[in-house]
Amino acid sequence: MRVSISAGGAIYHRGEPVALNQLKGRIRTHVSDSPGAALIIIPDARTRADRLVAVMDTAKLAGIESIAIATRAKDMGVNNYRD
């Protein structure tokens, strides 16, 4: 499962904006369908650390066991990554 975070802190899943509580529900559904699932977080280079940690904490509370943070050499926009 992939989630993007914009420079302003907006969270995107499958190209659409989601609030943290919505993300938690989506993650729970994903973990239910795919036990042991991992989450890849793709933050913008300017994403605040506290927002990244909030997404990570939400994922852990929703049952994600493994989290990876993806970076890119050049910002291509948060909506270019889709699950």
FIKOLZA-1660 file (N, C-alpha, C; in steps of 0.1 Angstrom, whole numbers, plus 5000, padded with zeros to 4 digits):
% residues 83
   i   px   py   pz ch aa at
   1 5009 4988 5000  A  M  N
   1 5000 5000 5000  A  M CA
   1 5009 5012 5000  A  M  C
   2 5005 5022 4992  A  R  N
   2 5013 5035 4991  A  R CA
   2 5005 5047 4995  A  R  C
   3 5011 5056 5002  A  V  N
   3 5005 5068 5006  A  V CA
   3 5015 5079 5003  A  V  C
   4 5010 5090 4998  A  S  N
   4 5018 5102 4995  A  S CA
   4 5015 5113 5005  A  S  C
   5 5024 5122 5008  A  I  N
   5 5022 5133 5016  A  I CA
   5 5027 5146 5009  A  I  C
   6 5019 5156 5007  A  S  N
   6 5023 5168 5000  A  S CA
   6 5032 5177 5009  A  S  C
   7 5038 5187 5003  A  A  N
   7 5046 5196 5011  A  A CA
   7 5037 5203 5022  A  A  C
   8 5024 5205 5019  A  G  N
   8 5015 5212 5028  A  G CA
   8 5009 5202 5038  A  G  C
   9 5013 5189 5037  A  G  N
   9 5008 5179 5047  A  G CA
   9 4995 5171 5043  A  G  C
  10 4990 5174 5031  A  A  N
  10 4979 5166 5026  A  A CA
  10 4983 5152 5023  A  A  C
  11 4974 5143 5027  A  I  N
  11 4977 5129 5025  A  I CA
  11 4969 5123 5013  A  I  C
  12 4975 5115 5005  A  Y  N
  12 4969 5110 4993  A  Y CA
  12 4970 5095 4993  A  Y  C
  13 4959 5088 4990  A  H  N
  13 4959 5073 4987  A  H CA
  13 4952 5071 4974  A  H  C
  14 4959 5064 4965  A  R  N
  14 4953 5061 4952  A  R CA
  14 4949 5074 4945  A  R  C
  15 4957 5085 4947  A  G  N
  15 4955 5097 4940  A  G CA
  15 4944 5106 4946  A  G  C
  16 4938 5102 4957  A  E  N
  16 4927 5111 4962  A  E CA
  16 4931 5115 4976  A  E  C
  17 4928 5127 4980  A  P  N
  17 4931 5132 4994  A  P CA
  17 4923 5124 5004  A  P  C
  18 4930 5121 5016  A  V  N
  18 4923 5114 5027  A  V CA
  18 4927 5121 5040  A  V  C
  19 4918 5121 5049  A  A  N
  19 4922 5126 5063  A  A CA
  19 4928 5114 5070  A  A  C
  20 4935 5117 5081  A  L  N
  20 4941 5106 5089  A  L CA
  20 4931 5096 5094  A  L  C
  21 4919 5100 5098  A  N  N
  21 4910 5089 5103  A  N CA
  21 4905 5081 5091  A  N  C
  22 4904 5087 5079  A  Q  N
  22 4900 5079 5067  A  Q CA
  22 4912 5069 5063  A  Q  C
  23 4924 5074 5064  A  L  N
  23 4935 5066 5061  A  L CA
  23 4936 5054 5071  A  L  C
  24 4933 5056 5083  A  K  N
  24 4933 5045 5093  A  K CA
  24 4923 5034 5089  A  K  C
  25 4911 5038 5084  A  G  N
  25 4902 5028 5080  A  G CA
  25 4906 5021 5067  A  G  C
  26 4912 5028 5058  A  R  N
  26 4917 5022 5046  A  R CA
  26 4928 5012 5049  A  R  C
  27 4937 5016 5058  A  I  N
  27 4948 5007 5062  A  I CA
  27 4943 4994 5069  A  I  C
  28 4933 4996 5078  A  R  N
  28 4927 4984 5084  A  R CA
  28 4921 4975 5074  A  R  C
  29 4914 4980 5064  A  T  N
  29 4908 4971 5054  A  T CA
  29 4919 4964 5046  A  T  C
  30 4930 4971 5043  A  H  N
  30 4941 4966 5035  A  H CA
  30 4948 4955 5043  A  H  C
  31 4950 4957 5056  A  V  N
  31 4956 4947 5065  A  V CA
  31 4947 4935 5066  A  V  C
  32 4934 4937 5067  A  S  N
  32 4925 4926 5068  A  S CA
  32 4925 4917 5055  A  S  C
  33 4926 4924 5044  A  D  N
  33 4927 4917 5031  A  D CA
  33 4941 4911 5028  A  D  C
  34 4951 4917 5034  A  S  N
  34 4965 4913 5031  A  S CA
  34 4973 4913 5044  A  S  C
  35 4971 4903 5053  A  P  N
  35 4979 4903 5065  A  P CA
  35 4994 4904 5063  A  P  C
  36 5001 4911 5071  A  G  N
  36 5015 4913 5070  A  G CA
  36 5019 4924 5059  A  G  C
  37 5009 4931 5055  A  A  N
  37 5011 4941 5044  A  A CA
  37 5020 4952 5049  A  A  C
  38 5028 4958 5040  A  A  N
  38 5037 4969 5043  A  A CA
  38 5030 4982 5038  A  A  C
  39 5035 4993 5043  A  L  N
  39 5031 5006 5038  A  L CA
  39 5043 5014 5033  A  L  C
  40 5042 5019 5022  A  I  N
  40 5052 5028 5016  A  I CA
  40 5047 5042 5017  A  I  C
  41 5054 5051 5024  A  I  N
  41 5051 5065 5025  A  I CA
  41 5060 5073 5016  A  I  C
  42 5054 5081 5007  A  I  N
  42 5062 5089 4998  A  I CA
  42 5059 5104 5001  A  I  C
  43 5068 5109 5010  A  P  N
  43 5066 5123 5013  A  P CA
  43 5073 5133 5003  A  P  C
  44 5067 5144 5002  A  D  N
  44 5074 5155 4994  A  D CA
  44 5086 5159 5002  A  D  C
  45 5097 5164 4996  A  A  N
  45 5109 5167 5003  A  A CA
  45 5107 5178 5013  A  A  C
  46 5096 5186 5012  A  R  N
  46 5093 5196 5022  A  R CA
  46 5083 5192 5032  A  R  C
  47 5078 5180 5033  A  T  N
  47 5069 5175 5043  A  T CA
  47 5075 5176 5056  A  T  C
  48 5067 5182 5066  A  R  N
  48 5071 5183 5079  A  R CA
  48 5073 5170 5086  A  R  C
  49 5083 5168 5094  A  A  N
  49 5085 5155 5101  A  A CA
  49 5074 5151 5110  A  A  C
  50 5067 5161 5117  A  D  N
  50 5056 5157 5125  A  D CA
  50 5044 5151 5117  A  D  C
  51 5042 5156 5105  A  R  N
  51 5032 5150 5097  A  R CA
  51 5035 5136 5092  A  R  C
  52 5048 5134 5089  A  L  N
  52 5052 5121 5085  A  L CA
  52 5051 5111 5097  A  L  C
  53 5054 5115 5109  A  V  N
  53 5053 5107 5121  A  V CA
  53 5038 5104 5124  A  V  C
  54 5029 5114 5122  A  A  N
  54 5015 5112 5124  A  A CA
  54 5010 5101 5115  A  A  C
  55 5014 5101 5102  A  V  N
  55 5010 5090 5093  A  V CA
  55 5015 5077 5097  A  V  C
  56 5028 5077 5101  A  M  N
  56 5034 5064 5106  A  M CA
  56 5027 5059 5118  A  M  C
  57 5024 5067 5128  A  D  N
  57 5017 5063 5140  A  D CA
  57 5003 5058 5137  A  D  C
  58 4996 5064 5128  A  T  N
  58 4983 5060 5123  A  T CA
  58 4984 5046 5117  A  T  C
  59 4994 5044 5109  A  A  N
  59 4995 5031 5102  A  A CA
  59 4998 5020 5112  A  A  C
  60 5006 5023 5122  A  K  N
  60 5009 5013 5132  A  K CA
  60 4997 5009 5140  A  K  C
  61 4989 5019 5144  A  L  N
  61 4977 5017 5151  A  L CA
  61 4966 5009 5143  A  L  C
  62 4967 5011 5130  A  A  N
  62 4958 5004 5121  A  A CA
  62 4962 4989 5118  A  A  C
  63 4974 4986 5122  A  G  N
  63 4979 4972 5121  A  G CA
  63 4990 4969 5111  A  G  C
  64 4996 4980 5105  A  I  N
  64 5007 4978 5096  A  I CA
  64 5019 4974 5104  A  I  C
  65 5026 4964 5099  A  E  N
  65 5038 4959 5106  A  E CA
  65 5051 4964 5100  A  E  C
  66 5051 4968 5088  A  S  N
  66 5063 4973 5081  A  S CA
  66 5060 4986 5074  A  S  C
  67 5069 4996 5076  A  I  N
  67 5067 5009 5070  A  I CA
  67 5080 5013 5063  A  I  C
  68 5080 5017 5051  A  A  N
  68 5091 5022 5043  A  A CA
  68 5088 5036 5039  A  A  C
  69 5099 5044 5039  A  I  N
  69 5098 5058 5034  A  I CA
  69 5105 5059 5021  A  I  C
  70 5098 5063 5011  A  A  N
  70 5105 5064 4997  A  A CA
  70 5108 5078 4995  A  A  C
  71 5120 5080 4989  A  T  N
  71 5124 5093 4985  A  T CA
  71 5127 5093 4970  A  T  C
  72 5128 5105 4964  A  R  N
  72 5131 5106 4950  A  R CA
  72 5140 5117 4948  A  R  C
  73 5148 5116 4938  A  A  N
  73 5158 5126 4935  A  A CA
  73 5152 5139 4930  A  A  C
  74 5141 5138 4923  A  K  N
  74 5134 5150 4917  A  K CA
  74 5120 5149 4921  A  K  C
  75 5114 5160 4926  A  D  N
  75 5100 5160 4929  A  D CA
  75 5091 5159 4916  A  D  C
  76 5083 5148 4916  A  M  N
  76 5075 5145 4904  A  M CA
  76 5060 5148 4907  A  M  C
  77 5057 5152 4919  A  G  N
  77 5044 5155 4923  A  G CA
  77 5038 5143 4931  A  G  C
  78 5030 5145 4941  A  V  N
  78 5025 5134 4950  A  V CA
  78 5015 5125 4943  A  V  C
  79 5009 5130 4932  A  N  N
  79 4998 5122 4926  A  N CA
  79 5003 5113 4916  A  N  C
  80 5017 5112 4913  A  N  N
  80 5022 5103 4903  A  N CA
  80 5023 5089 4908  A  N  C
  81 5022 5087 4921  A  Y  N
  81 5023 5074 4927  A  Y CA
  81 5010 5068 4931  A  Y  C
  82 5007 5057 4925  A  R  N
  82 4993 5051 4928  A  R CA
  82 4995 5037 4932  A  R  C
  83 4986 5032 4940  A  D  N
  83 4986 5018 4945  A  D CA
  83 4977 5010 4936  A  D  C
% end
